[in-house]
Amino acid sequence: MTASKAHLNVPAATRVPAATDTPESAAETALRATPLELFLDLVFVFTVTQLTGSLAHHLTPGGLTQVLVMLAVIWWMYDAFIWLTNAVPPRTHGRRGLLLLAMAGFLVISLSVPHAFEGSGVAFGWAYLLVVAVHTGMFAVSGVALGPVLRMGGLNLLNTALVVVGGYFTGSVQLAFWAAAFALQFAIPRLVDLPSFQLRADHFVERHGLVVIIAFGESVIAIGVGAGTADLTAPLVAVALLSLAVCVGLWWAYFGHDDDTRAEHHMAALPSERRNQVAVSVYNLGHYGLLLGVLLFAAGVKSAVAHPGAPITAGQAAALAGGVTVFLAVNAAVRRTFALGPNLPRLAAAALATATVPLGTRVSALAQVAVIVLALGAAFGWERRERDSRGDRQPGSVGAR
């Protein structure tokens, strides 16, 4: 489990070693994401697409709850493989073969998503077991102390047992089992010997940034799916371009001002134990929130593009606005953790996005998306003025606000 933005290739002399780093780790060259890891990400693209489609077809409290739980269960193990490849880069044929086996498991999980609560939960559960087995087995030969690995593997197997057993039920009983698995994920980091898993900030941050970009790609796909084969009328083109502008705004919220680079430097300077704690809170839990925000927005965008000049349902408008709100709120919390700011403009934009729901239900999807774009533009303009007035010159020099 480890990370950072590898392509920066920060010289070893400029890297601040963590308190418990070994001399060898401090002198390592940058660890880059491998082509095979990027190939694995393609399966996650399909996962995000499946979850978005499921949510778009079931924009109800029940449908949202199911997607919340499925995303949490899938993201838990997908993120676990980022930790794994951070510690065990897939440089040998054996490691690559095992990673491809895990990819097959993730593919079956993704295929089962649309009907996971209507009979496909069995396939979901057994494929999930395969993924956990590969993850634990690869970590067992990674050089990490065997005790912490076995404890982690045992807890993940307990988590998997809830998923597998739940898959043999449907409806509320299945949901209860999978929700219990979701809840257990909050406890697992506290029950394993987290400092035993050394983490490289460069690869870790880079890999999570790539996942976020993949999620943005799903929003772009949603624009095309929503448009379908409809004639390219002026309202349709306008709402498509404005929806793309929202995606750009969310991209800027995550990557603008080299925030990912600054996060990497912050992570690299932390003592090993604290670095791992931040990795869990920001990159597992925090990025779960970011991915959820993108999923909500993508589900809303499908309806907005399909009916640009007409009012949309309350659920569709809430998804459209809620996705932006959730993403910005979580993004502000993440930036605060890394002492990046100002964050007040983003929180204000999040609140304004929430207030656009009546526009979507009473005026049109086009009007709602247009106001969200204006809110994002105003927030980033306000933020720029704040940064200029404070003379923000160095990474991390601006305190969170």
N, C-alpha and C positions, 0 to 999 in steps of 0.2 A: 504494500500500500504506500504510494508515494507520488510526488508530483512536482511540476513546474512548467514553465514555458520554454521548452528546449531550444527553439530556434534562435533564442536570444544569444545563446552561447556565452553567458557571462563568464569572464575569466575567473579562474579559481582564486586569484589574489583579491578580487573584489567581493567574493562571497563571504558572508558572515557565518562562521560555523556555529551550529547549535551546540549548546553546553555539553551534550553527551555525544557529539559526533566523534568518530574515530579520526585519526590523522588521515587514514586512507580515504574516508568518505569526503573529507574536506578538500582533498586534492583531485577528486573525480572530475572528469569532463562532463559536460552537460549531457543529460539523458533525454533522448528524443523519443517521441511517439513513433512506433514502427509502422510500416505499411500494413502489417497484419492487424494491428490495433485499429487502424483506420478502416480496414475491411470489416472488422467486427462491428464498428460503428454503423455500417450499412444495415445490419440487422436491427440495430436500435432505431434507425430511421423508420423501419417497418413497424416496430413496436409503437413508436409515437403515432404513426399514421393510424394503426389499428385502434389505439386508445382514443384518438381524436374522433375517428369515425363512430366508435361506440358512444362517446359522449354526445356527438352531434345528433345521433338517432334517439338518444334517451336523455334529453335535457330536462330531467326531473330530479328532485332531491334523491330519489332512489338510484337513478342512473349515475348521478354525480358521486354518490357514496361508493358505488361499485368501482368507478374509475379511480377514485381516491385510493382505495385499498389496492387495486391491481397495480397502479403506478408505484405505490410504496413498496409492494412486495417485489416487483420486477427491478425497480431502481436499487433496492438494497443489494441485490446480488450483482447487478451490472456495475455499480460503484465498487463493489468488493473486487471485481476483476481489474479495476483501475489500480487499486491497492496492490493487487497481485502482480501485474505487469510492471509496477513500479519497483517491486522487490525482485521479480524474476522476469527480466525482459525476454521476450520470445525470440531468442537468438539461435536456438538449436532446433533441429527437425522434430525432436520429441516434444518440446514445449509448444511448437507451432501446431503439431498434430492435436495435442490436448486442447489448445485454444480453439481450434476448428471444431472439435467435438463439443465444446461448450457453446460455440456459435450455433451448432445444430440444435442444441437444447433451447437456446434463446429463440430460434426460429419457430420451433414447435410451440413454445409459450406464446409467441406473438400470433401465430395462426389460431390459437384457441381463445384469444381475447374476446372476439365479438360474441361468442356464445359460452363464455366461461361460467356463467351462472345459469346456463340452460343445458348442461350436459357435457360441455368441453372442459370442465374443471378437472376431470380425471387426467386428461392429457397434459394440461397445464401443470398439475402437481407432480407427475412423474418426470416430466421434462425439467422441472425445477430441481428435483432430486438429483438428476444427472449433472446439472450446472453446479450444485453445491458440492457434489462428490469430486468433480474435476478441480474446483477451487481449493478444497481442503487438501486433496492429494498433491497438487502442485505446490502449495504452501509447505506441506510436510517435508519436501525435499529442497526447500528454498534456502536453508541455512538458518532460518529463524528457530529459536529454541522450541523443541517439540512440545513441551508442556503448554505454552500459550496457544500453539497451533491446534492442539487437540481440544483445548477448552473452547476455542473459537469454533472449531468444526462441530463439536458436540452441540453447542448452542444453535448454530445454524441448522443442524439436523433436527433439533427440537422445533425450530421455526418451520422447517420444511414439513415435518410431520403434521403440523397444523394445516398447512396448505394441502398436502396430499389427502388427509382425512376429509377436510372440508370439501375437496373436489368431488367426493362421492355423494354429496348432498346438493341441494339447489336452494335458491331463495335465501331466506333470512338465516337459516341454520348454517349454510355455507358461508354467508357473509360474516357470521359470528366467528367462525373458525379463522377466516382470513383476517378479520379485524384483530383477533388475538395475536396472530403472527405479526401484524403491523405493530401492535403494542409492544411485543417482545423485542422488536428492533431497537426501541429506545433504551432497553435495559442491557442489551448485549455489549455495547462499548464499555459499560461500567463493570461488567463481569469478566471481561478478558484482561489480560496484562497488556494494555494498549502500548506502553512504551517499548515493548519487545519488538514491535513492528516498525522498523526504521523507515522513514518517509523522505523521499527526495522532492523538494518543492518545485523544481523546474518542470519535470515530467507531469507531476500531479496537477499543477495549475493549468498546464497546456492541455492535458486530456479533458479536464472539465470544461475548459473553454471550447474545445471542439464539440463536446456534447451539446453545449448551449447553441452553437451555430447550427448543428443538426436540427435541433428543435425549432429554430427560426426557419429552417428550410421547410419544415412541415407547415408553417403558417403560409409560406409562399405557395406550397402545393394546394393548401386549402383555398386560396384565391382562385386557382385554376379549376379545382373541382367544383367550387361554387358557381363559377361562370359556365361550366359545362359547354354545351354547344349553342348557347344563346347568342343572339345577334349582338355585335359590339356597339351598343347604344352609348350615348354620351354619359348617362348615369352609371352604366356598368363600368365603363373605362374609368370614370372619376372615382368610384368607390374602390375599384381595384388598385388604382395608384395611391389613393389615400391609405388603404390597408397596408400596402407596401411601405408607405411612409411611417406607419405605426411600427412595423417590423424594424425599420431602420432606427426609429427612436429607442426601441427596446435594445437593439444591438448597441446603440451609443451608450445607453445606461450601463451596460455590462463592460464594454470595451473602451468607451470614450476616455480621453485623457490618459491612455495607457493604464487604466485601472487594473487590468490583469497583470501587467508587469509589476506594478506597485504592490499588488497582493502577493506576488511571488517573492519579492524582496522581503516583505513583512514575514512571510512564512519561513523563509530561509534563515532569518535572523532569530527565530524563536528557539528556545530549548526543545529538545526532542519530544519530551512528554507533552509540553504545551502545544507544540506543533501538531501532534496527533489529535489532541482535543479539539483544536480549531478545525482540523481536517474533517472531523466528524460533524461538528456543529455547523460549519459553513458549507462544506462540500458534499456532505451527505444530506443532512436535514435542510440546509439552506437551498441547495440546488434542487432538492425535491420540490420546494416551494416555487422556485423559478420555472421548473419544467411544468408544474401544474398551471402556472400563469400562462405559459405559452399554449398549453393544451386548451385551456378555456378560451383564449383569444382565437385560436385557430378554429374551434368549433363554432364560435360566433361569427367569424369571418365567412364561413361557408354560407350561412344564411344571409349575411349582409350583401354578398356579391350576387347571390341568387335572386334577391329581391331588393335591388339598390334604391329604387324610388318609392318603396312602400314601407309602411310600418312593419316591424317584426314582432314576434311574440316576446313576452316578458322574459322567458327563459333564454331566448337567443340574445336579447339585449343585455341581460345580466351576465351571460357568458362573455360577450364582447367587452363589456366594461370591466367585469370582474377579473378577466385575465390580465389586463393592463394594471389594474389596481394591485392585484396580488404580486405581480412581477416587480413593480416599483417599490412596494412596501418591503418585500424581502430583499431586494437589491439595496435599499437604504440601510437595512439592518446589517447586511454583509459589509457594506462600505464602512459602517460605524465600527464594526469589529476590526477592520484594517486601518482605522483612524483616517479615513478618507471623507472628505466633505466638500462643499456643504450638502446636506441631505434634505433640508426643509423644502426646497423647490420640488424635489421628487415626491415627497409626501403630499405636498399641495396638489400636484398633478394627479396623484393616485386618488385623492379625495374628489377632485373634479371629474375624473373618469367615472367614478361611481355615480356621480350625479347626472351622467348622460343617459341613464337607462330610460327615463321618460321620453327623451328625444327619439330613441329608437322605437319605442312602442306607440308614440303618438304622432311623430312626424315621419321619419324615414331612417333606414339604416345609413344612408348617405350622410344625413345630418349628424347622426351620432358619431360616425367615424371621423367626420370633418372636425367636430369639436374636440375629440380626443387628440387629433393631430395638432390642433391649436394649443391644447393644454401641454403637450409634450414640448412643442416649440417654445412656448412661454417659459416653461420650467428650465429648459436648458439655456435659454437666453438669460434668465435670472441667475442661474448658476454661474454662467460665464462672468457676469458683472461682479458677483460675489468673489469669484476667484481672482479677477483682476484687482479688485479693491484690497484683497488680502495679500496680493503679490505672491501667489502660489508659484514657486520656482522649482521645488524639488519633490520627488516622489515621497508621499507620506507627510509632507510638511503642513498640509491643511488639516486641522483638527476636525473631527466629526461634529456635526451640528444637529 
